[in-house]
């Protein structure tokens, strides 16, 4: 049960920040304030924007795996 709970917590810890950062980038791009964000956050923050989808996908994968584990453990 430890790994099920740890997987669920890990899924949320990966998924939520990825979605929040992706939303910040999109809002800044739509509002035209992306250059201001680049000055405030630095180029490294914006260079990692391509990995937000990977973070979302990994978070969903960990969430699905923990739900499968929880379901299998409940059947025993």
PyMOL Python script that loads the backbone (N, CA, C, O; Angstrom):
from pymol import cmd

cmd.read_pdbstr("""\
ATOM      1  N   UNK A   1       0.813  -1.196   0.000  1.00  0.00           N
ATOM      2  CA  UNK A   1       0.000   0.000   0.000  1.00  0.00           C
ATOM      3  C   UNK A   1       0.863   1.269   0.000  1.00  0.00           C
ATOM      4  O   UNK A   1       0.424   2.333  -0.437  1.00  0.00           O
ATOM      5  N   UNK A   2       2.102   1.135   0.501  1.00  0.00           N
ATOM      6  CA  UNK A   2       2.989   2.290   0.542  1.00  0.00           C
ATOM      7  C   UNK A   2       3.267   2.816  -0.866  1.00  0.00           C
ATOM      8  O   UNK A   2       3.223   4.024  -1.103  1.00  0.00           O
ATOM      9  N   UNK A   3       3.554   1.904  -1.799  1.00  0.00           N
ATOM     10  CA  UNK A   3       3.891   2.333  -3.147  1.00  0.00           C
ATOM     11  C   UNK A   3       2.680   2.913  -3.877  1.00  0.00           C
ATOM     12  O   UNK A   3       2.828   3.775  -4.743  1.00  0.00           O
ATOM     13  N   UNK A   4       1.499   2.445  -3.531  1.00  0.00           N
ATOM     14  CA  UNK A   4       0.288   3.015  -4.119  1.00  0.00           C
ATOM     15  C   UNK A   4       0.101   4.454  -3.666  1.00  0.00           C
ATOM     16  O   UNK A   4      -0.178   5.331  -4.484  1.00  0.00           O
ATOM     17  N   UNK A   5       0.250   4.702  -2.383  1.00  0.00           N
ATOM     18  CA  UNK A   5       0.119   6.063  -1.863  1.00  0.00           C
ATOM     19  C   UNK A   5       1.243   6.960  -2.361  1.00  0.00           C
ATOM     20  O   UNK A   5       1.015   8.120  -2.703  1.00  0.00           O
ATOM     21  N   UNK A   6       2.463   6.417  -2.402  1.00  0.00           N
ATOM     22  CA  UNK A   6       3.598   7.200  -2.893  1.00  0.00           C
ATOM     23  C   UNK A   6       3.421   7.538  -4.371  1.00  0.00           C
ATOM     24  O   UNK A   6       3.745   8.647  -4.797  1.00  0.00           O
ATOM     25  N   UNK A   7       2.912   6.595  -5.150  1.00  0.00           N
ATOM     26  CA  UNK A   7       2.664   6.855  -6.567  1.00  0.00           C
ATOM     27  C   UNK A   7       1.591   7.905  -6.772  1.00  0.00           C
ATOM     28  O   UNK A   7       1.700   8.736  -7.673  1.00  0.00           O
ATOM     29  N   UNK A   8       0.566   7.878  -5.953  1.00  0.00           N
ATOM     30  CA  UNK A   8      -0.499   8.872  -6.047  1.00  0.00           C
ATOM     31  C   UNK A   8       0.019  10.265  -5.684  1.00  0.00           C
ATOM     32  O   UNK A   8      -0.300  11.244  -6.357  1.00  0.00           O
ATOM     33  N   UNK A   9       0.807  10.348  -4.634  1.00  0.00           N
ATOM     34  CA  UNK A   9       1.379  11.634  -4.231  1.00  0.00           C
ATOM     35  C   UNK A   9       2.344  12.144  -5.297  1.00  0.00           C
ATOM     36  O   UNK A   9       2.344  13.331  -5.623  1.00  0.00           O
ATOM     37  N   UNK A  10       3.157  11.256  -5.833  1.00  0.00           N
ATOM     38  CA  UNK A  10       4.101  11.631  -6.880  1.00  0.00           C
ATOM     39  C   UNK A  10       3.374  12.113  -8.133  1.00  0.00           C
ATOM     40  O   UNK A  10       3.823  13.047  -8.796  1.00  0.00           O
ATOM     41  N   UNK A  11       2.264  11.479  -8.449  1.00  0.00           N
ATOM     42  CA  UNK A  11       1.487  11.901  -9.614  1.00  0.00           C
ATOM     43  C   UNK A  11       0.993  13.330  -9.452  1.00  0.00           C
ATOM     44  O   UNK A  11       1.077  14.129 -10.385  1.00  0.00           O
ATOM     45  N   UNK A  12       0.476  13.658  -8.265  1.00  0.00           N
ATOM     46  CA  UNK A  12      -0.011  15.022  -8.038  1.00  0.00           C
ATOM     47  C   UNK A  12       1.135  16.023  -8.021  1.00  0.00           C
ATOM     48  O   UNK A  12       0.993  17.141  -8.515  1.00  0.00           O
ATOM     49  N   UNK A  13       2.281  15.622  -7.448  1.00  0.00           N
ATOM     50  CA  UNK A  13       3.428  16.531  -7.369  1.00  0.00           C
ATOM     51  C   UNK A  13       4.050  16.803  -8.735  1.00  0.00           C
ATOM     52  O   UNK A  13       4.709  17.827  -8.918  1.00  0.00           O
ATOM     53  N   UNK A  14       3.855  15.922  -9.676  1.00  0.00           N
ATOM     54  CA  UNK A  14       4.358  16.150 -11.032  1.00  0.00           C
ATOM     55  C   UNK A  14       3.312  16.857 -11.884  1.00  0.00           C
ATOM     56  O   UNK A  14       3.641  17.770 -12.641  1.00  0.00           O
ATOM     57  N   UNK A  15       2.058  16.440 -11.765  1.00  0.00           N
ATOM     58  CA  UNK A  15       0.991  16.936 -12.639  1.00  0.00           C
ATOM     59  C   UNK A  15       0.649  18.402 -12.382  1.00  0.00           C
ATOM     60  O   UNK A  15       0.604  19.199 -13.319  1.00  0.00           O
ATOM     61  N   UNK A  16       0.410  18.760 -11.134  1.00  0.00           N
ATOM     62  CA  UNK A  16      -0.069  20.110 -10.808  1.00  0.00           C
ATOM     63  C   UNK A  16       0.932  21.204 -11.196  1.00  0.00           C
ATOM     64  O   UNK A  16       0.531  22.167 -11.852  1.00  0.00           O
ATOM     65  N   UNK A  17       2.213  21.104 -10.824  1.00  0.00           N
ATOM     66  CA  UNK A  17       3.138  22.171 -11.251  1.00  0.00           C
ATOM     67  C   UNK A  17       3.292  22.262 -12.766  1.00  0.00           C
ATOM     68  O   UNK A  17       3.470  23.353 -13.306  1.00  0.00           O
ATOM     69  N   UNK A  18       3.225  21.128 -13.450  1.00  0.00           N
ATOM     70  CA  UNK A  18       3.333  21.150 -14.909  1.00  0.00           C
ATOM     71  C   UNK A  18       2.170  21.904 -15.534  1.00  0.00           C
ATOM     72  O   UNK A  18       2.361  22.695 -16.458  1.00  0.00           O
ATOM     73  N   UNK A  19       0.965  21.658 -15.032  1.00  0.00           N
ATOM     74  CA  UNK A  19      -0.212  22.356 -15.561  1.00  0.00           C
ATOM     75  C   UNK A  19      -0.156  23.844 -15.235  1.00  0.00           C
ATOM     76  O   UNK A  19      -0.487  24.677 -16.079  1.00  0.00           O
ATOM     77  N   UNK A  20       0.260  24.183 -14.019  1.00  0.00           N
ATOM     78  CA  UNK A  20       0.337  25.585 -13.626  1.00  0.00           C
ATOM     79  C   UNK A  20       1.365  26.331 -14.479  1.00  0.00           C
ATOM     80  O   UNK A  20       1.087  27.428 -14.963  1.00  0.00           O
ATOM     81  N   UNK A  21       2.537  25.749 -14.665  1.00  0.00           N
ATOM     82  CA  UNK A  21       3.571  26.416 -15.470  1.00  0.00           C
ATOM     83  C   UNK A  21       3.147  26.534 -16.925  1.00  0.00           C
ATOM     84  O   UNK A  21       3.408  27.552 -17.565  1.00  0.00           O
ATOM     85  N   UNK A  22       2.500  25.509 -17.451  1.00  0.00           N
ATOM     86  CA  UNK A  22       2.020  25.578 -18.832  1.00  0.00           C
ATOM     87  C   UNK A  22       0.977  26.681 -18.980  1.00  0.00           C
ATOM     88  O   UNK A  22       0.973  27.403 -19.977  1.00  0.00           O
ATOM     89  N   UNK A  23       0.101  26.812 -17.999  1.00  0.00           N
ATOM     90  CA  UNK A  23      -0.926  27.855 -18.034  1.00  0.00           C
ATOM     91  C   UNK A  23      -0.293  29.242 -17.963  1.00  0.00           C
ATOM     92  O   UNK A  23      -0.723  30.153 -18.670  1.00  0.00           O
ATOM     93  N   UNK A  24       0.719  29.410 -17.121  1.00  0.00           N
ATOM     94  CA  UNK A  24       1.403  30.706 -17.018  1.00  0.00           C
ATOM     95  C   UNK A  24       2.033  31.084 -18.352  1.00  0.00           C
ATOM     96  O   UNK A  24       1.922  32.229 -18.789  1.00  0.00           O
ATOM     97  N   UNK A  25       2.688  30.136 -18.994  1.00  0.00           N
ATOM     98  CA  UNK A  25       3.315  30.405 -20.289  1.00  0.00           C
ATOM     99  C   UNK A  25       2.269  30.779 -21.333  1.00  0.00           C
ATOM    100  O   UNK A  25       2.485  31.706 -22.114  1.00  0.00           O
ATOM    101  N   UNK A  26       1.138  30.072 -21.360  1.00  0.00           N
ATOM    102  CA  UNK A  26       0.105  30.355 -22.351  1.00  0.00           C
ATOM    103  C   UNK A  26      -0.539  31.718 -22.118  1.00  0.00           C
ATOM    104  O   UNK A  26      -0.789  32.455 -23.072  1.00  0.00           O
ATOM    105  N   UNK A  27      -0.806  32.057 -20.868  1.00  0.00           N
ATOM    106  CA  UNK A  27      -1.403  33.361 -20.564  1.00  0.00           C
ATOM    107  C   UNK A  27      -0.433  34.481 -20.935  1.00  0.00           C
ATOM    108  O   UNK A  27      -0.842  35.507 -21.479  1.00  0.00           O
ATOM    109  N   UNK A  28       0.849  34.281 -20.641  1.00  0.00           N
ATOM    110  CA  UNK A  28       1.844  35.302 -20.997  1.00  0.00           C
ATOM    111  C   UNK A  28       1.968  35.440 -22.507  1.00  0.00           C
ATOM    112  O   UNK A  28       2.134  36.550 -23.012  1.00  0.00           O
ATOM    113  N   UNK A  29       1.890  34.342 -23.227  1.00  0.00           N
ATOM    114  CA  UNK A  29       1.993  34.402 -24.684  1.00  0.00           C
ATOM    115  C   UNK A  29       0.769  35.077 -25.301  1.00  0.00           C
ATOM    116  O   UNK A  29       0.901  35.858 -26.244  1.00  0.00           O
ATOM    117  N   UNK A  30      -0.413  34.781 -24.778  1.00  0.00           N
ATOM    118  CA  UNK A  30      -1.649  35.369 -25.318  1.00  0.00           C
ATOM    119  C   UNK A  30      -1.709  36.863 -25.015  1.00  0.00           C
ATOM    120  O   UNK A  30      -2.136  37.653 -25.857  1.00  0.00           O
ATOM    121  N   UNK A  31      -1.285  37.248 -23.820  1.00  0.00           N
ATOM    122  CA  UNK A  31      -1.366  38.656 -23.440  1.00  0.00           C
ATOM    123  C   UNK A  31      -0.223  39.486 -24.011  1.00  0.00           C
ATOM    124  O   UNK A  31      -0.222  40.710 -23.874  1.00  0.00           O
ATOM    125  N   UNK A  32       0.742  38.843 -24.644  1.00  0.00           N
ATOM    126  CA  UNK A  32       1.857  39.575 -25.234  1.00  0.00           C
ATOM    127  C   UNK A  32       2.936  39.944 -24.239  1.00  0.00           C
ATOM    128  O   UNK A  32       3.794  40.773 -24.546  1.00  0.00           O
ATOM    129  N   UNK A  33       2.918  39.356 -23.062  1.00  0.00           N
ATOM    130  CA  UNK A  33       3.896  39.688 -22.022  1.00  0.00           C
ATOM    131  C   UNK A  33       4.970  38.621 -21.890  1.00  0.00           C
ATOM    132  O   UNK A  33       5.629  38.517 -20.855  1.00  0.00           O
ATOM    133  N   UNK A  34       5.145  37.832 -22.937  1.00  0.00           N
ATOM    134  CA  UNK A  34       6.155  36.786 -22.880  1.00  0.00           C
ATOM    135  C   UNK A  34       7.571  37.346 -22.758  1.00  0.00           C
ATOM    136  O   UNK A  34       8.370  36.775 -22.016  1.00  0.00           O
ATOM    137  N   UNK A  35       7.925  38.439 -23.452  1.00  0.00           N
ATOM    138  CA  UNK A  35       9.268  39.006 -23.233  1.00  0.00           C
ATOM    139  C   UNK A  35       9.473  39.484 -21.795  1.00  0.00           C
ATOM    140  O   UNK A  35      10.572  39.351 -21.255  1.00  0.00           O
ATOM    141  N   UNK A  36       8.432  40.037 -21.170  1.00  0.00           N
ATOM    142  CA  UNK A  36       8.553  40.458 -19.775  1.00  0.00           C
ATOM    143  C   UNK A  36       8.759  39.262 -18.857  1.00  0.00           C
ATOM    144  O   UNK A  36       9.520  39.326 -17.891  1.00  0.00           O
ATOM    145  N   UNK A  37       8.073  38.174 -19.171  1.00  0.00           N
ATOM    146  CA  UNK A  37       8.220  36.957 -18.374  1.00  0.00           C
ATOM    147  C   UNK A  37       9.621  36.381 -18.537  1.00  0.00           C
ATOM    148  O   UNK A  37      10.198  35.856 -17.585  1.00  0.00           O
ATOM    149  N   UNK A  38      10.166  36.481 -19.750  1.00  0.00           N
ATOM    150  CA  UNK A  38      11.521  35.984 -19.991  1.00  0.00           C
ATOM    151  C   UNK A  38      12.542  36.780 -19.180  1.00  0.00           C
ATOM    152  O   UNK A  38      13.510  36.209 -18.676  1.00  0.00           O
ATOM    153  N   UNK A  39      12.338  38.081 -19.051  1.00  0.00           N
ATOM    154  CA  UNK A  39      13.247  38.892 -18.243  1.00  0.00           C
ATOM    155  C   UNK A  39      13.091  38.577 -16.759  1.00  0.00           C
ATOM    156  O   UNK A  39      14.079  38.540 -16.026  1.00  0.00           O
ATOM    157  N   UNK A  40      11.866  38.351 -16.317  1.00  0.00           N
ATOM    158  CA  UNK A  40      11.616  38.107 -14.904  1.00  0.00           C
ATOM    159  C   UNK A  40      12.067  36.711 -14.466  1.00  0.00           C
ATOM    160  O   UNK A  40      12.654  36.549 -13.397  1.00  0.00           O
ATOM    161  N   UNK A  41      11.791  35.722 -15.287  1.00  0.00           N
ATOM    162  CA  UNK A  41      12.064  34.344 -14.903  1.00  0.00           C
ATOM    163  C   UNK A  41      13.390  33.815 -15.423  1.00  0.00           C
ATOM    164  O   UNK A  41      13.927  32.849 -14.880  1.00  0.00           O
ATOM    165  N   UNK A  42      13.915  34.424 -16.447  1.00  0.00           N
ATOM    166  CA  UNK A  42      15.164  33.951 -17.025  1.00  0.00           C
ATOM    167  C   UNK A  42      14.911  33.005 -18.188  1.00  0.00           C
ATOM    168  O   UNK A  42      13.843  32.400 -18.281  1.00  0.00           O
ATOM    169  N   UNK A  43      15.867  32.881 -19.052  1.00  0.00           N
ATOM    170  CA  UNK A  43      15.678  32.054 -20.243  1.00  0.00           C
ATOM    171  C   UNK A  43      15.566  30.562 -19.933  1.00  0.00           C
ATOM    172  O   UNK A  43      14.975  29.813 -20.711  1.00  0.00           O
ATOM    173  N   UNK A  44      16.127  30.124 -18.805  1.00  0.00           N
ATOM    174  CA  UNK A  44      16.060  28.696 -18.489  1.00  0.00           C
ATOM    175  C   UNK A  44      14.626  28.260 -18.232  1.00  0.00           C
ATOM    176  O   UNK A  44      14.240  27.156 -18.615  1.00  0.00           O
ATOM    177  N   UNK A  45      13.833  29.111 -17.590  1.00  0.00           N
ATOM    178  CA  UNK A  45      12.433  28.784 -17.321  1.00  0.00           C
ATOM    179  C   UNK A  45      11.661  28.603 -18.619  1.00  0.00           C
ATOM    180  O   UNK A  45      10.902  27.646 -18.773  1.00  0.00           O
ATOM    181  N   UNK A  46      11.857  29.516 -19.541  1.00  0.00           N
ATOM    182  CA  UNK A  46      11.131  29.432 -20.799  1.00  0.00           C
ATOM    183  C   UNK A  46      11.663  28.325 -21.696  1.00  0.00           C
ATOM    184  O   UNK A  46      10.917  27.773 -22.505  1.00  0.00           O
ATOM    185  N   UNK A  47      12.942  27.993 -21.563  1.00  0.00           N
ATOM    186  CA  UNK A  47      13.505  26.917 -22.370  1.00  0.00           C
ATOM    187  C   UNK A  47      12.943  25.564 -21.947  1.00  0.00           C
ATOM    188  O   UNK A  47      12.913  24.634 -22.752  1.00  0.00           O
ATOM    189  N   UNK A  48      12.504  25.442 -20.712  1.00  0.00           N
ATOM    190  CA  UNK A  48      11.953  24.172 -20.253  1.00  0.00           C
ATOM    191  C   UNK A  48      10.472  24.038 -20.563  1.00  0.00           C
ATOM    192  O   UNK A  48       9.848  23.055 -20.164  1.00  0.00           O
ATOM    193  N   UNK A  49       9.896  25.004 -21.266  1.00  0.00           N
ATOM    194  CA  UNK A  49       8.456  24.945 -21.518  1.00  0.00           C
ATOM    195  C   UNK A  49       8.058  23.773 -22.395  1.00  0.00           C
ATOM    196  O   UNK A  49       6.888  23.391 -22.408  1.00  0.00           O
ATOM    197  N   UNK A  50       8.991  23.193 -23.126  1.00  0.00           N
ATOM    198  CA  UNK A  50       8.670  22.027 -23.942  1.00  0.00           C
ATOM    199  C   UNK A  50       8.456  20.772 -23.129  1.00  0.00           C
ATOM    200  O   UNK A  50       7.878  19.806 -23.627  1.00  0.00           O
ATOM    201  N   UNK A  51       8.912  20.765 -21.879  1.00  0.00           N
ATOM    202  CA  UNK A  51       8.783  19.572 -21.058  1.00  0.00           C
ATOM    203  C   UNK A  51       7.495  19.556 -20.233  1.00  0.00           C
ATOM    204  O   UNK A  51       7.251  18.595 -19.503  1.00  0.00           O
ATOM    205  N   UNK A  52       6.681  20.583 -20.331  1.00  0.00           N
ATOM    206  CA  UNK A  52       5.451  20.600 -19.543  1.00  0.00           C
ATOM    207  C   UNK A  52       4.503  19.486 -19.962  1.00  0.00           C
ATOM    208  O   UNK A  52       3.850  18.876 -19.115  1.00  0.00           O
ATOM    209  N   UNK A  53       4.423  19.215 -21.259  1.00  0.00           N
ATOM    210  CA  UNK A  53       3.562  18.125 -21.709  1.00  0.00           C
ATOM    211  C   UNK A  53       4.077  16.784 -21.207  1.00  0.00           C
ATOM    212  O   UNK A  53       3.290  15.899 -20.871  1.00  0.00           O
ATOM    213  N   UNK A  54       5.396  16.631 -21.154  1.00  0.00           N
ATOM    214  CA  UNK A  54       5.958  15.397 -20.613  1.00  0.00           C
ATOM    215  C   UNK A  54       5.622  15.257 -19.131  1.00  0.00           C
ATOM    216  O   UNK A  54       5.306  14.162 -18.666  1.00  0.00           O
ATOM    217  N   UNK A  55       5.689  16.358 -18.391  1.00  0.00           N
ATOM    218  CA  UNK A  55       5.332  16.320 -16.975  1.00  0.00           C
ATOM    219  C   UNK A  55       3.875  15.967 -16.772  1.00  0.00           C
ATOM    220  O   UNK A  55       3.539  15.205 -15.865  1.00  0.00           O
ATOM    221  N   UNK A  56       3.008  16.510 -17.605  1.00  0.00           N
ATOM    222  CA  UNK A  56       1.584  16.184 -17.522  1.00  0.00           C
ATOM    223  C   UNK A  56       1.375  14.708 -17.828  1.00  0.00           C
ATOM    224  O   UNK A  56       0.624  14.033 -17.124  1.00  0.00           O
ATOM    225  N   UNK A  57       2.028  14.198 -18.871  1.00  0.00           N
ATOM    226  CA  UNK A  57       1.865  12.792 -19.258  1.00  0.00           C
ATOM    227  C   UNK A  57       2.400  11.849 -18.181  1.00  0.00           C
ATOM    228  O   UNK A  57       1.779  10.826 -17.893  1.00  0.00           O
ATOM    229  N   UNK A  58       3.538  12.181 -17.587  1.00  0.00           N
ATOM    230  CA  UNK A  58       4.103  11.329 -16.536  1.00  0.00           C
ATOM    231  C   UNK A  58       3.222  11.352 -15.298  1.00  0.00           C
ATOM    232  O   UNK A  58       3.026  10.317 -14.660  1.00  0.00           O
ATOM    233  N   UNK A  59       2.687  12.518 -14.950  1.00  0.00           N
ATOM    234  CA  UNK A  59       1.771  12.608 -13.815  1.00  0.00           C
ATOM    235  C   UNK A  59       0.521  11.780 -14.025  1.00  0.00           C
ATOM    236  O   UNK A  59       0.062  11.101 -13.105  1.00  0.00           O
ATOM    237  N   UNK A  60      -0.036  11.828 -15.228  1.00  0.00           N
ATOM    238  CA  UNK A  60      -1.222  11.017 -15.536  1.00  0.00           C
ATOM    239  C   UNK A  60      -0.868   9.529 -15.490  1.00  0.00           C
ATOM    240  O   UNK A  60      -1.652   8.723 -14.989  1.00  0.00           O
ATOM    241  N   UNK A  61       0.297   9.164 -16.006  1.00  0.00           N
ATOM    242  CA  UNK A  61       0.705   7.757 -15.999  1.00  0.00           C
ATOM    243  C   UNK A  61       0.873   7.230 -14.574  1.00  0.00           C
ATOM    244  O   UNK A  61       0.429   6.124 -14.266  1.00  0.00           O
ATOM    245  N   UNK A  62       1.513   8.014 -13.702  1.00  0.00           N
ATOM    246  CA  UNK A  62       1.638   7.599 -12.306  1.00  0.00           C
ATOM    247  C   UNK A  62       0.265   7.509 -11.635  1.00  0.00           C
ATOM    248  O   UNK A  62       0.033   6.612 -10.825  1.00  0.00           O
ATOM    249  N   UNK A  63      -0.624   8.411 -11.956  1.00  0.00           N
ATOM    250  CA  UNK A  63      -1.974   8.373 -11.391  1.00  0.00           C
ATOM    251  C   UNK A  63      -2.736   7.139 -11.823  1.00  0.00           C
ATOM    252  O   UNK A  63      -3.407   6.504 -11.009  1.00  0.00           O
ATOM    253  N   UNK A  64      -2.640   6.796 -13.089  1.00  0.00           N
ATOM    254  CA  UNK A  64      -3.318   5.596 -13.591  1.00  0.00           C
ATOM    255  C   UNK A  64      -2.729   4.345 -12.949  1.00  0.00           C
ATOM    256  O   UNK A  64      -3.467   3.443 -12.553  1.00  0.00           O
ATOM    257  N   UNK A  65      -1.396   4.286 -12.843  1.00  0.00           N
ATOM    258  CA  UNK A  65      -0.750   3.125 -12.229  1.00  0.00           C
ATOM    259  C   UNK A  65      -1.153   2.975 -10.761  1.00  0.00           C
ATOM    260  O   UNK A  65      -1.370   1.857 -10.295  1.00  0.00           O
ATOM    261  N   UNK A  66      -1.255   4.072 -10.038  1.00  0.00           N
ATOM    262  CA  UNK A  66      -1.649   3.976  -8.634  1.00  0.00           C
ATOM    263  C   UNK A  66      -3.109   3.583  -8.486  1.00  0.00           C
ATOM    264  O   UNK A  66      -3.464   2.877  -7.542  1.00  0.00           O
ATOM    265  N   UNK A  67      -3.962   4.027  -9.403  1.00  0.00           N
ATOM    266  CA  UNK A  67      -5.370   3.603  -9.350  1.00  0.00           C
ATOM    267  C   UNK A  67      -5.511   2.125  -9.689  1.00  0.00           C
ATOM    268  O   UNK A  67      -6.334   1.430  -9.094  1.00  0.00           O
ATOM    269  N   UNK A  68      -4.720   1.639 -10.635  1.00  0.00           N
ATOM    270  CA  UNK A  68      -4.745   0.200 -10.939  1.00  0.00           C
ATOM    271  C   UNK A  68      -4.270  -0.599  -9.742  1.00  0.00           C
ATOM    272  O   UNK A  68      -4.854  -1.630  -9.408  1.00  0.00           O
ATOM    273  N   UNK A  69      -3.220  -0.134  -9.097  1.00  0.00           N
ATOM    274  CA  UNK A  69      -2.706  -0.806  -7.899  1.00  0.00           C
ATOM    275  C   UNK A  69      -3.739  -0.811  -6.787  1.00  0.00           C
ATOM    276  O   UNK A  69      -3.920  -1.821  -6.106  1.00  0.00           O
ATOM    277  N   UNK A  70      -4.411   0.303  -6.602  1.00  0.00           N
ATOM    278  CA  UNK A  70      -5.435   0.406  -5.560  1.00  0.00           C
ATOM    279  C   UNK A  70      -6.600  -0.540  -5.848  1.00  0.00           C
ATOM    280  O   UNK A  70      -7.130  -1.164  -4.929  1.00  0.00           O
ATOM    281  N   UNK A  71      -7.003  -0.652  -7.116  1.00  0.00           N
ATOM    282  CA  UNK A  71      -8.104  -1.528  -7.510  1.00  0.00           C
ATOM    283  C   UNK A  71      -7.739  -2.990  -7.324  1.00  0.00           C
ATOM    284  O   UNK A  71      -8.549  -3.779  -6.837  1.00  0.00           O
ATOM    285  N   UNK A  72      -6.517  -3.358  -7.713  1.00  0.00           N
ATOM    286  CA  UNK A  72      -6.074  -4.756  -7.549  1.00  0.00           C
ATOM    287  C   UNK A  72      -5.980  -5.110  -6.069  1.00  0.00           C
ATOM    288  O   UNK A  72      -6.347  -6.216  -5.670  1.00  0.00           O
ATOM    289  N   UNK A  73      -5.488  -4.176  -5.252  1.00  0.00           N
ATOM    290  CA  UNK A  73      -5.376  -4.449  -3.806  1.00  0.00           C
ATOM    291  C   UNK A  73      -6.756  -4.575  -3.165  1.00  0.00           C
ATOM    292  O   UNK A  73      -6.912  -5.320  -2.198  1.00  0.00           O
ATOM    293  N   UNK A  74      -7.745  -3.875  -3.672  1.00  0.00           N
ATOM    294  CA  UNK A  74      -9.093  -3.925  -3.094  1.00  0.00           C
ATOM    295  C   UNK A  74      -9.793  -5.251  -3.437  1.00  0.00           C
ATOM    296  O   UNK A  74     -10.684  -5.684  -2.706  1.00  0.00           O
ATOM    297  N   UNK A  75      -9.402  -5.882  -4.523  1.00  0.00           N
ATOM    298  CA  UNK A  75     -10.047  -7.140  -4.921  1.00  0.00           C
ATOM    299  C   UNK A  75      -9.590  -8.312  -4.070  1.00  0.00           C
ATOM    300  O   UNK A  75     -10.294  -9.319  -3.990  1.00  0.00           O
ATOM    301  N   UNK A  76      -8.430  -8.210  -3.435  1.00  0.00           N
ATOM    302  CA  UNK A  76      -7.917  -9.335  -2.633  1.00  0.00           C
ATOM    303  C   UNK A  76      -8.606  -9.452  -1.328  1.00  0.00           C
ATOM    304  O   UNK A  76      -8.291 -10.344  -0.541  1.00  0.00           O
TER     305      UNK A  76
END
""", "prot")
cmd.dss("prot")
cmd.show_as("cartoon", "prot")
cmd.util.cbc("prot")
cmd.orient("prot")
